[in-house]
Amino acid sequence: MAMFADDDRPKPKRLHEIGCDLTFLSAAELEERIALLHEEIERLKTEKSSKTSSRSAAEGFFKSK
């Protein structure tokens, strides 16, 4: 019996792991990974921006009191 409901779900396959061996990848596969990493960078930047603006708004609210 699984401790948590998610325990029996298959883990998603990683499409790229930082520092992995790239020796046997084709140029096309490398381009795919580069595109995925660019998308991930943009997602991270968006999340950072959201958190930074939320924090700035909170700090501004408490400083004005």
PDB file with SEQRES, HELIX, SHEET and CRYST1 records, atoms N, CA, C and O in Angstrom:
SEQRES   1 A   65  MET ALA MET PHE ALA ASP ASP ASP ARG PRO LYS PRO LYS          
SEQRES   2 A   65  ARG LEU HIS GLU ILE GLY CYS ASP LEU THR PHE LEU SER          
SEQRES   3 A   65  ALA ALA GLU LEU GLU GLU ARG ILE ALA LEU LEU HIS GLU          
SEQRES   4 A   65  GLU ILE GLU ARG LEU LYS THR GLU LYS SER SER LYS THR          
SEQRES   5 A   65  SER SER ARG SER ALA ALA GLU GLY PHE PHE LYS SER LYS          
HELIX    1 AA1 ALA A    5  ASP A    8  5                                   4    
HELIX    2 AA2 ALA A   27  LYS A   63  1                                  37    
CRYST1    1.000    1.000    1.000  90.00  90.00  90.00 P 1           1          
ATOM      1  N   MET A   1       0.844  -1.191   0.000  1.00  0.00           N  
ATOM      2  CA  MET A   1       0.000   0.000   0.000  1.00  0.00           C  
ATOM      3  C   MET A   1       0.886   1.249   0.000  1.00  0.00           C  
ATOM      4  O   MET A   1       1.823   1.355   0.791  1.00  0.00           O  
ATOM      5  N   ALA A   2       0.581   2.181  -0.884  1.00  0.00           N  
ATOM      6  CA  ALA A   2       1.374   3.402  -0.997  1.00  0.00           C  
ATOM      7  C   ALA A   2       1.045   4.350   0.153  1.00  0.00           C  
ATOM      8  O   ALA A   2      -0.104   4.462   0.579  1.00  0.00           O  
ATOM      9  N   MET A   3       2.072   5.023   0.639  1.00  0.00           N  
ATOM     10  CA  MET A   3       1.877   5.954   1.738  1.00  0.00           C  
ATOM     11  C   MET A   3       1.088   7.181   1.279  1.00  0.00           C  
ATOM     12  O   MET A   3       0.225   7.676   2.004  1.00  0.00           O  
ATOM     13  N   PHE A   4       1.384   7.664   0.088  1.00  0.00           N  
ATOM     14  CA  PHE A   4       0.709   8.809  -0.486  1.00  0.00           C  
ATOM     15  C   PHE A   4       0.109   8.406  -1.823  1.00  0.00           C  
ATOM     16  O   PHE A   4       0.604   7.489  -2.479  1.00  0.00           O  
ATOM     17  N   ALA A   5      -0.952   9.086  -2.228  1.00  0.00           N  
ATOM     18  CA  ALA A   5      -1.643   8.745  -3.471  1.00  0.00           C  
ATOM     19  C   ALA A   5      -0.719   8.863  -4.691  1.00  0.00           C  
ATOM     20  O   ALA A   5      -0.888   8.117  -5.655  1.00  0.00           O  
ATOM     21  N   ASP A   6       0.243   9.775  -4.669  1.00  0.00           N  
ATOM     22  CA  ASP A   6       1.116  10.018  -5.819  1.00  0.00           C  
ATOM     23  C   ASP A   6       2.240   8.991  -5.958  1.00  0.00           C  
ATOM     24  O   ASP A   6       2.856   8.897  -7.020  1.00  0.00           O  
ATOM     25  N   ASP A   7       2.514   8.231  -4.919  1.00  0.00           N  
ATOM     26  CA  ASP A   7       3.672   7.342  -4.917  1.00  0.00           C  
ATOM     27  C   ASP A   7       3.685   6.335  -6.056  1.00  0.00           C  
ATOM     28  O   ASP A   7       4.758   5.930  -6.503  1.00  0.00           O  
ATOM     29  N   ASP A   8       2.518   5.924  -6.534  1.00  0.00           N  
ATOM     30  CA  ASP A   8       2.473   4.901  -7.577  1.00  0.00           C  
ATOM     31  C   ASP A   8       2.435   5.486  -8.983  1.00  0.00           C  
ATOM     32  O   ASP A   8       2.396   4.743  -9.964  1.00  0.00           O  
ATOM     33  N   ARG A   9       2.445   6.805  -9.085  1.00  0.00           N  
ATOM     34  CA  ARG A   9       2.432   7.441 -10.404  1.00  0.00           C  
ATOM     35  C   ARG A   9       3.839   7.405 -10.993  1.00  0.00           C  
ATOM     36  O   ARG A   9       4.820   7.567 -10.268  1.00  0.00           O  
ATOM     37  N   PRO A  10       3.940   7.191 -12.307  1.00  0.00           N  
ATOM     38  CA  PRO A  10       5.277   7.202 -12.927  1.00  0.00           C  
ATOM     39  C   PRO A  10       5.879   8.603 -12.862  1.00  0.00           C  
ATOM     40  O   PRO A  10       5.180   9.604 -13.016  1.00  0.00           O  
ATOM     41  N   LYS A  11       7.163   8.648 -12.637  1.00  0.00           N  
ATOM     42  CA  LYS A  11       7.877   9.929 -12.587  1.00  0.00           C  
ATOM     43  C   LYS A  11       8.066  10.437 -14.018  1.00  0.00           C  
ATOM     44  O   LYS A  11       8.379   9.651 -14.913  1.00  0.00           O  
ATOM     45  N   PRO A  12       7.879  11.745 -14.245  1.00  0.00           N  
ATOM     46  CA  PRO A  12       8.100  12.273 -15.596  1.00  0.00           C  
ATOM     47  C   PRO A  12       9.570  12.130 -15.990  1.00  0.00           C  
ATOM     48  O   PRO A  12      10.469  12.308 -15.167  1.00  0.00           O  
ATOM     49  N   LYS A  13       9.792  11.809 -17.250  1.00  0.00           N  
ATOM     50  CA  LYS A  13      11.153  11.661 -17.746  1.00  0.00           C  
ATOM     51  C   LYS A  13      11.787  13.042 -17.893  1.00  0.00           C  
ATOM     52  O   LYS A  13      11.182  13.959 -18.449  1.00  0.00           O  
ATOM     53  N   ARG A  14      12.996  13.176 -17.395  1.00  0.00           N  
ATOM     54  CA  ARG A  14      13.713  14.437 -17.549  1.00  0.00           C  
ATOM     55  C   ARG A  14      14.174  14.556 -18.992  1.00  0.00           C  
ATOM     56  O   ARG A  14      14.735  13.621 -19.563  1.00  0.00           O  
ATOM     57  N   LEU A  15      13.927  15.719 -19.565  1.00  0.00           N  
ATOM     58  CA  LEU A  15      14.336  15.932 -20.941  1.00  0.00           C  
ATOM     59  C   LEU A  15      15.788  16.386 -21.025  1.00  0.00           C  
ATOM     60  O   LEU A  15      16.460  16.193 -22.038  1.00  0.00           O  
ATOM     61  N   HIS A  16      16.248  16.986 -19.950  1.00  0.00           N  
ATOM     62  CA  HIS A  16      17.651  17.400 -19.914  1.00  0.00           C  
ATOM     63  C   HIS A  16      18.077  17.505 -18.466  1.00  0.00           C  
ATOM     64  O   HIS A  16      17.326  17.985 -17.617  1.00  0.00           O  
ATOM     65  N   GLU A  17      19.265  17.060 -18.195  1.00  0.00           N  
ATOM     66  CA  GLU A  17      19.829  17.185 -16.861  1.00  0.00           C  
ATOM     67  C   GLU A  17      21.108  18.003 -16.973  1.00  0.00           C  
ATOM     68  O   GLU A  17      21.972  17.709 -17.799  1.00  0.00           O  
ATOM     69  N   ILE A  18      21.222  19.017 -16.151  1.00  0.00           N  
ATOM     70  CA  ILE A  18      22.389  19.888 -16.167  1.00  0.00           C  
ATOM     71  C   ILE A  18      23.650  19.043 -15.948  1.00  0.00           C  
ATOM     72  O   ILE A  18      23.719  18.250 -15.009  1.00  0.00           O  
ATOM     73  N   GLY A  19      24.632  19.219 -16.815  1.00  0.00           N  
ATOM     74  CA  GLY A  19      25.902  18.518 -16.688  1.00  0.00           C  
ATOM     75  C   GLY A  19      25.942  17.127 -17.291  1.00  0.00           C  
ATOM     76  O   GLY A  19      26.947  16.428 -17.168  1.00  0.00           O  
ATOM     77  N   CYS A  20      24.845  16.709 -17.953  1.00  0.00           N  
ATOM     78  CA  CYS A  20      24.834  15.356 -18.518  1.00  0.00           C  
ATOM     79  C   CYS A  20      25.775  15.262 -19.730  1.00  0.00           C  
ATOM     80  O   CYS A  20      26.151  16.270 -20.328  1.00  0.00           O  
ATOM     81  N   ASP A  21      26.134  14.041 -20.065  1.00  0.00           N  
ATOM     82  CA  ASP A  21      27.020  13.776 -21.202  1.00  0.00           C  
ATOM     83  C   ASP A  21      26.282  14.079 -22.509  1.00  0.00           C  
ATOM     84  O   ASP A  21      25.204  13.537 -22.751  1.00  0.00           O  
ATOM     85  N   LEU A  22      26.842  14.919 -23.327  1.00  0.00           N  
ATOM     86  CA  LEU A  22      26.216  15.326 -24.588  1.00  0.00           C  
ATOM     87  C   LEU A  22      26.846  14.639 -25.804  1.00  0.00           C  
ATOM     88  O   LEU A  22      26.472  14.922 -26.943  1.00  0.00           O  
ATOM     89  N   THR A  23      27.779  13.759 -25.565  1.00  0.00           N  
ATOM     90  CA  THR A  23      28.568  13.144 -26.620  1.00  0.00           C  
ATOM     91  C   THR A  23      27.741  12.514 -27.725  1.00  0.00           C  
ATOM     92  O   THR A  23      28.034  12.702 -28.906  1.00  0.00           O  
ATOM     93  N   PHE A  24      26.721  11.774 -27.354  1.00  0.00           N  
ATOM     94  CA  PHE A  24      25.981  10.989 -28.339  1.00  0.00           C  
ATOM     95  C   PHE A  24      24.718  11.680 -28.866  1.00  0.00           C  
ATOM     96  O   PHE A  24      23.909  11.045 -29.543  1.00  0.00           O  
ATOM     97  N   LEU A  25      24.542  12.956 -28.567  1.00  0.00           N  
ATOM     98  CA  LEU A  25      23.379  13.690 -29.054  1.00  0.00           C  
ATOM     99  C   LEU A  25      23.685  14.311 -30.413  1.00  0.00           C  
ATOM    100  O   LEU A  25      24.789  14.797 -30.657  1.00  0.00           O  
ATOM    101  N   SER A  26      22.696  14.283 -31.281  1.00  0.00           N  
ATOM    102  CA  SER A  26      22.856  14.902 -32.601  1.00  0.00           C  
ATOM    103  C   SER A  26      22.705  16.416 -32.471  1.00  0.00           C  
ATOM    104  O   SER A  26      22.294  16.920 -31.426  1.00  0.00           O  
ATOM    105  N   ALA A  27      23.034  17.123 -33.525  1.00  0.00           N  
ATOM    106  CA  ALA A  27      22.871  18.574 -33.539  1.00  0.00           C  
ATOM    107  C   ALA A  27      21.400  18.940 -33.354  1.00  0.00           C  
ATOM    108  O   ALA A  27      21.085  19.912 -32.668  1.00  0.00           O  
ATOM    109  N   ALA A  28      20.497  18.165 -33.962  1.00  0.00           N  
ATOM    110  CA  ALA A  28      19.058  18.428 -33.821  1.00  0.00           C  
ATOM    111  C   ALA A  28      18.607  18.231 -32.375  1.00  0.00           C  
ATOM    112  O   ALA A  28      17.816  19.020 -31.858  1.00  0.00           O  
ATOM    113  N   GLU A  29      19.102  17.192 -31.728  1.00  0.00           N  
ATOM    114  CA  GLU A  29      18.751  16.945 -30.326  1.00  0.00           C  
ATOM    115  C   GLU A  29      19.289  18.054 -29.431  1.00  0.00           C  
ATOM    116  O   GLU A  29      18.635  18.463 -28.471  1.00  0.00           O  
ATOM    117  N   LEU A  30      20.475  18.531 -29.749  1.00  0.00           N  
ATOM    118  CA  LEU A  30      21.033  19.646 -28.981  1.00  0.00           C  
ATOM    119  C   LEU A  30      20.185  20.903 -29.155  1.00  0.00           C  
ATOM    120  O   LEU A  30      19.943  21.629 -28.191  1.00  0.00           O  
ATOM    121  N   GLU A  31      19.738  21.159 -30.370  1.00  0.00           N  
ATOM    122  CA  GLU A  31      18.860  22.314 -30.624  1.00  0.00           C  
ATOM    123  C   GLU A  31      17.561  22.201 -29.838  1.00  0.00           C  
ATOM    124  O   GLU A  31      17.078  23.193 -29.292  1.00  0.00           O  
ATOM    125  N   GLU A  32      16.988  20.993 -29.774  1.00  0.00           N  
ATOM    126  CA  GLU A  32      15.765  20.774 -29.003  1.00  0.00           C  
ATOM    127  C   GLU A  32      15.997  21.090 -27.532  1.00  0.00           C  
ATOM    128  O   GLU A  32      15.171  21.738 -26.888  1.00  0.00           O  
ATOM    129  N   ARG A  33      17.108  20.637 -27.015  1.00  0.00           N  
ATOM    130  CA  ARG A  33      17.419  20.888 -25.607  1.00  0.00           C  
ATOM    131  C   ARG A  33      17.663  22.363 -25.352  1.00  0.00           C  
ATOM    132  O   ARG A  33      17.256  22.890 -24.316  1.00  0.00           O  
ATOM    133  N   ILE A  34      18.321  23.032 -26.280  1.00  0.00           N  
ATOM    134  CA  ILE A  34      18.550  24.477 -26.148  1.00  0.00           C  
ATOM    135  C   ILE A  34      17.215  25.206 -26.106  1.00  0.00           C  
ATOM    136  O   ILE A  34      17.020  26.099 -25.281  1.00  0.00           O  
ATOM    137  N   ALA A  35      16.293  24.832 -26.990  1.00  0.00           N  
ATOM    138  CA  ALA A  35      14.970  25.459 -27.010  1.00  0.00           C  
ATOM    139  C   ALA A  35      14.233  25.224 -25.694  1.00  0.00           C  
ATOM    140  O   ALA A  35      13.615  26.141 -25.154  1.00  0.00           O  
ATOM    141  N   LEU A  36      14.298  23.997 -25.180  1.00  0.00           N  
ATOM    142  CA  LEU A  36      13.657  23.696 -23.896  1.00  0.00           C  
ATOM    143  C   LEU A  36      14.248  24.531 -22.769  1.00  0.00           C  
ATOM    144  O   LEU A  36      13.526  25.041 -21.912  1.00  0.00           O  
ATOM    145  N   LEU A  37      15.561  24.663 -22.781  1.00  0.00           N  
ATOM    146  CA  LEU A  37      16.215  25.443 -21.733  1.00  0.00           C  
ATOM    147  C   LEU A  37      15.878  26.926 -21.840  1.00  0.00           C  
ATOM    148  O   LEU A  37      15.722  27.596 -20.819  1.00  0.00           O  
ATOM    149  N   HIS A  38      15.761  27.451 -23.062  1.00  0.00           N  
ATOM    150  CA  HIS A  38      15.350  28.849 -23.228  1.00  0.00           C  
ATOM    151  C   HIS A  38      13.944  29.057 -22.678  1.00  0.00           C  
ATOM    152  O   HIS A  38      13.678  30.056 -22.011  1.00  0.00           O  
ATOM    153  N   GLU A  39      13.040  28.112 -22.956  1.00  0.00           N  
ATOM    154  CA  GLU A  39      11.673  28.203 -22.431  1.00  0.00           C  
ATOM    155  C   GLU A  39      11.685  28.170 -20.904  1.00  0.00           C  
ATOM    156  O   GLU A  39      10.948  28.915 -20.259  1.00  0.00           O  
ATOM    157  N   GLU A  40      12.508  27.320 -20.338  1.00  0.00           N  
ATOM    158  CA  GLU A  40      12.590  27.208 -18.883  1.00  0.00           C  
ATOM    159  C   GLU A  40      13.166  28.481 -18.273  1.00  0.00           C  
ATOM    160  O   GLU A  40      12.713  28.919 -17.215  1.00  0.00           O  
ATOM    161  N   ILE A  41      14.147  29.072 -18.920  1.00  0.00           N  
ATOM    162  CA  ILE A  41      14.727  30.327 -18.441  1.00  0.00           C  
ATOM    163  C   ILE A  41      13.663  31.419 -18.425  1.00  0.00           C  
ATOM    164  O   ILE A  41      13.570  32.180 -17.463  1.00  0.00           O  
ATOM    165  N   GLU A  42      12.870  31.499 -19.471  1.00  0.00           N  
ATOM    166  CA  GLU A  42      11.803  32.503 -19.534  1.00  0.00           C  
ATOM    167  C   GLU A  42      10.770  32.263 -18.441  1.00  0.00           C  
ATOM    168  O   GLU A  42      10.285  33.210 -17.824  1.00  0.00           O  
ATOM    169  N   ARG A  43      10.435  31.004 -18.201  1.00  0.00           N  
ATOM    170  CA  ARG A  43       9.478  30.663 -17.140  1.00  0.00           C  
ATOM    171  C   ARG A  43      10.027  31.089 -15.778  1.00  0.00           C  
ATOM    172  O   ARG A  43       9.293  31.631 -14.951  1.00  0.00           O  
ATOM    173  N   LEU A  44      11.316  30.844 -15.547  1.00  0.00           N  
ATOM    174  CA  LEU A  44      11.948  31.238 -14.293  1.00  0.00           C  
ATOM    175  C   LEU A  44      11.985  32.758 -14.135  1.00  0.00           C  
ATOM    176  O   LEU A  44      11.727  33.279 -13.050  1.00  0.00           O  
ATOM    177  N   LYS A  45      12.305  33.463 -15.213  1.00  0.00           N  
ATOM    178  CA  LYS A  45      12.343  34.922 -15.166  1.00  0.00           C  
ATOM    179  C   LYS A  45      10.965  35.502 -14.853  1.00  0.00           C  
ATOM    180  O   LYS A  45      10.847  36.452 -14.079  1.00  0.00           O  
ATOM    181  N   THR A  46       9.929  34.928 -15.455  1.00  0.00           N  
ATOM    182  CA  THR A  46       8.563  35.377 -15.207  1.00  0.00           C  
ATOM    183  C   THR A  46       8.189  35.174 -13.744  1.00  0.00           C  
ATOM    184  O   THR A  46       7.611  36.061 -13.116  1.00  0.00           O  
ATOM    185  N   GLU A  47       8.518  34.016 -13.210  1.00  0.00           N  
ATOM    186  CA  GLU A  47       8.216  33.719 -11.803  1.00  0.00           C  
ATOM    187  C   GLU A  47       8.992  34.648 -10.877  1.00  0.00           C  
ATOM    188  O   GLU A  47       8.447  35.141  -9.889  1.00  0.00           O  
ATOM    189  N   LYS A  48      10.253  34.885 -11.190  1.00  0.00           N  
ATOM    190  CA  LYS A  48      11.069  35.788 -10.376  1.00  0.00           C  
ATOM    191  C   LYS A  48      10.483  37.190 -10.397  1.00  0.00           C  
ATOM    192  O   LYS A  48      10.386  37.842  -9.357  1.00  0.00           O  
ATOM    193  N   SER A  49      10.095  37.653 -11.568  1.00  0.00           N  
ATOM    194  CA  SER A  49       9.514  38.980 -11.710  1.00  0.00           C  
ATOM    195  C   SER A  49       8.235  39.101 -10.888  1.00  0.00           C  
ATOM    196  O   SER A  49       8.009  40.113 -10.225  1.00  0.00           O  
ATOM    197  N   SER A  50       7.411  38.079 -10.936  1.00  0.00           N  
ATOM    198  CA  SER A  50       6.170  38.070 -10.171  1.00  0.00           C  
ATOM    199  C   SER A  50       6.454  38.160  -8.676  1.00  0.00           C  
ATOM    200  O   SER A  50       5.808  38.924  -7.960  1.00  0.00           O  
ATOM    201  N   LYS A  51       7.413  37.385  -8.217  1.00  0.00           N  
ATOM    202  CA  LYS A  51       7.740  37.381  -6.795  1.00  0.00           C  
ATOM    203  C   LYS A  51       8.391  38.694  -6.369  1.00  0.00           C  
ATOM    204  O   LYS A  51       8.136  39.190  -5.272  1.00  0.00           O  
ATOM    205  N   THR A  52       9.224  39.249  -7.230  1.00  0.00           N  
ATOM    206  CA  THR A  52       9.884  40.512  -6.917  1.00  0.00           C  
ATOM    207  C   THR A  52       8.865  41.636  -6.821  1.00  0.00           C  
ATOM    208  O   THR A  52       8.936  42.458  -5.907  1.00  0.00           O  
ATOM    209  N   SER A  53       7.914  41.683  -7.755  1.00  0.00           N  
ATOM    210  CA  SER A  53       6.919  42.752  -7.720  1.00  0.00           C  
ATOM    211  C   SER A  53       5.990  42.597  -6.520  1.00  0.00           C  
ATOM    212  O   SER A  53       5.581  43.594  -5.926  1.00  0.00           O  
ATOM    213  N   SER A  54       5.651  41.359  -6.154  1.00  0.00           N  
ATOM    214  CA  SER A  54       4.817  41.127  -4.970  1.00  0.00           C  
ATOM    215  C   SER A  54       5.533  41.588  -3.714  1.00  0.00           C  
ATOM    216  O   SER A  54       4.937  42.220  -2.841  1.00  0.00           O  
ATOM    217  N   ARG A  55       6.810  41.268  -3.630  1.00  0.00           N  
ATOM    218  CA  ARG A  55       7.588  41.660  -2.454  1.00  0.00           C  
ATOM    219  C   ARG A  55       7.709  43.179  -2.385  1.00  0.00           C  
ATOM    220  O   ARG A  55       7.566  43.772  -1.316  1.00  0.00           O  
ATOM    221  N   SER A  56       7.972  43.802  -3.528  1.00  0.00           N  
ATOM    222  CA  SER A  56       8.104  45.261  -3.555  1.00  0.00           C  
ATOM    223  C   SER A  56       6.803  45.926  -3.125  1.00  0.00           C  
ATOM    224  O   SER A  56       6.818  46.921  -2.400  1.00  0.00           O  
ATOM    225  N   ALA A  57       5.682  45.377  -3.570  1.00  0.00           N  
ATOM    226  CA  ALA A  57       4.384  45.937  -3.184  1.00  0.00           C  
ATOM    227  C   ALA A  57       4.168  45.794  -1.687  1.00  0.00           C  
ATOM    228  O   ALA A  57       3.690  46.723  -1.037  1.00  0.00           O  
ATOM    229  N   ALA A  58       4.517  44.634  -1.134  1.00  0.00           N  
ATOM    230  CA  ALA A  58       4.357  44.413   0.304  1.00  0.00           C  
ATOM    231  C   ALA A  58       5.259  45.345   1.102  1.00  0.00           C  
ATOM    232  O   ALA A  58       4.828  45.937   2.091  1.00  0.00           O  
ATOM    233  N   GLU A  59       6.515  45.474   0.669  1.00  0.00           N  
ATOM    234  CA  GLU A  59       7.445  46.369   1.369  1.00  0.00           C  
ATOM    235  C   GLU A  59       6.956  47.814   1.308  1.00  0.00           C  
ATOM    236  O   GLU A  59       7.054  48.546   2.293  1.00  0.00           O  
ATOM    237  N   GLY A  60       6.435  48.222   0.163  1.00  0.00           N  
ATOM    238  CA  GLY A  60       5.912  49.573   0.013  1.00  0.00           C  
ATOM    239  C   GLY A  60       4.721  49.807   0.924  1.00  0.00           C  
ATOM    240  O   GLY A  60       4.579  50.897   1.477  1.00  0.00           O  
ATOM    241  N   PHE A  61       3.879  48.829   1.089  1.00  0.00           N  
ATOM    242  CA  PHE A  61       2.707  48.948   1.945  1.00  0.00           C  
ATOM    243  C   PHE A  61       3.123  49.143   3.404  1.00  0.00           C  
ATOM    244  O   PHE A  61       2.577  49.996   4.104  1.00  0.00           O  
ATOM    245  N   PHE A  62       4.092  48.347   3.854  1.00  0.00           N  
ATOM    246  CA  PHE A  62       4.488  48.441   5.253  1.00  0.00           C  
ATOM    247  C   PHE A  62       5.372  49.644   5.544  1.00  0.00           C  
ATOM    248  O   PHE A  62       5.398  50.122   6.678  1.00  0.00           O  
ATOM    249  N   LYS A  63       6.097  50.144   4.549  1.00  0.00           N  
ATOM    250  CA  LYS A  63       6.925  51.322   4.753  1.00  0.00           C  
ATOM    251  C   LYS A  63       6.079  52.576   4.845  1.00  0.00           C  
ATOM    252  O   LYS A  63       6.473  53.536   5.508  1.00  0.00           O  
ATOM    253  N   SER A  64       4.910  52.589   4.186  1.00  0.00           N  
ATOM    254  CA  SER A  64       4.069  53.778   4.177  1.00  0.00           C  
ATOM    255  C   SER A  64       3.271  53.926   5.474  1.00  0.00           C  
ATOM    256  O   SER A  64       2.642  54.962   5.689  1.00  0.00           O  
ATOM    257  N   LYS A  65       3.284  52.927   6.327  1.00  0.00           N  
ATOM    258  CA  LYS A  65       2.511  52.977   7.582  1.00  0.00           C  
ATOM    259  C   LYS A  65       3.297  53.644   8.669  1.00  0.00           C  
ATOM    260  O   LYS A  65       2.809  53.776   9.792  1.00  0.00           O  
TER     261      LYS A  65                                                      
END                                                                             
